[in-house]
Structures are given as C-alpha cells and as structure tokens.
Amino acid sequence: MTERPIIQEFNIQGIKHISVADAYEALQNGFAVMIDVRELEEVQIESFQHERVLNHPMSVIMDRLLYIAKDQPIIVACTTGVRSTKVANLLQYQGYPDVANLDGGLVAWKKMNLPTLSILPETGCGCHSGEKKPEPVIKNPAFKTAFAGNIDFKNVTRI
C-alpha cells in the first residue's frame, strides 16, 4: 500500500492506495473484501469477476454501512479510482479502520487482464461502421440473472 496513488491522479490526503496486483492477491487469499461503488447500471455492463467483490453504489453507500463489516480489510473500487477514493475517505470517517482505494480502478484491473464480466465487445470501438449493432453477449449467463431484480440487502450475508 502507498500513501499516494501511482496510476491515478486523484488523491485525498490520508487515503491508502493498493495496487491491482496486491488487491487481487488479497482477494484470492481471503484477506480482504472489495466494494465496487459504481452504480448498478455500470456494473451490469462491466464488472470485476470475483466472489469477494460486493456492489454498494456511491449513491446509496450511507444506507449500506450496516451491511459493511468493520472487522475486515476493505478495498474500495470504481472505474478509475476517483469515486472510490472519496468513498474510502468516507468509510475512514465512519470508523472503518482498514480501508484502501484500488489504484486505477477497473481500468487498471483490466489492463492486468484480471477477470471481468462484460457485455462490451472484446475488440474495437463497438461502432461497427454503420452495420447493425449486434446483441451484446454476456460472457457468463449467471451474471445476466444476478441483477434481474432488486436485491434485498437486509438478508445479505457479510463476507
């Protein structure tokens, strides 16, 4: 962990930043949980593929604090690290002792070829030069149904 991000430019003094490689290792070994603070619509398009990643959008994070355990290391993530840095700062002010921002966010995660779920085309810009746009392909069919309805967070088990 570092006091200043290496990849992203945005920083708030006092926020720790963790590299993608270190974050992935912590998730794989069960040492931390990652909170993706992007909105549900963003997560449905593209997301981190890991069982220890939870989605608590920034827009409702205050309502979700009861469901985020304080007794575990937390890595906060978003697309590029700006929103997650802000939420990491908020969590620290709310008494979470071990919080870090994922330096560079999902963009940096993808650059390291770590697992993601996506309905975006794998190559090119997706514009198809005037051709009829193909239906998006969901790489993992279970992902499509995972967000089909509203999630009742009162019954979610903390990990």
Buried (B, 14 or more C-beta within 10 A) or exposed (E): BEEEBEBBEBBEEEBBBBBBEBBBEBBEEEEBBBBBBBBBEBBBEBBBBBEBBBBBBBEEBEEBBEBBEEEBBBBBBBBBBBBBBBBBBBBBEEEBEBBBBBBBBBBBBBEEEBEBBBBEBEEEEEEEEEEEEEEEEBBEEEBBEBBEEEEEEEEEEEE
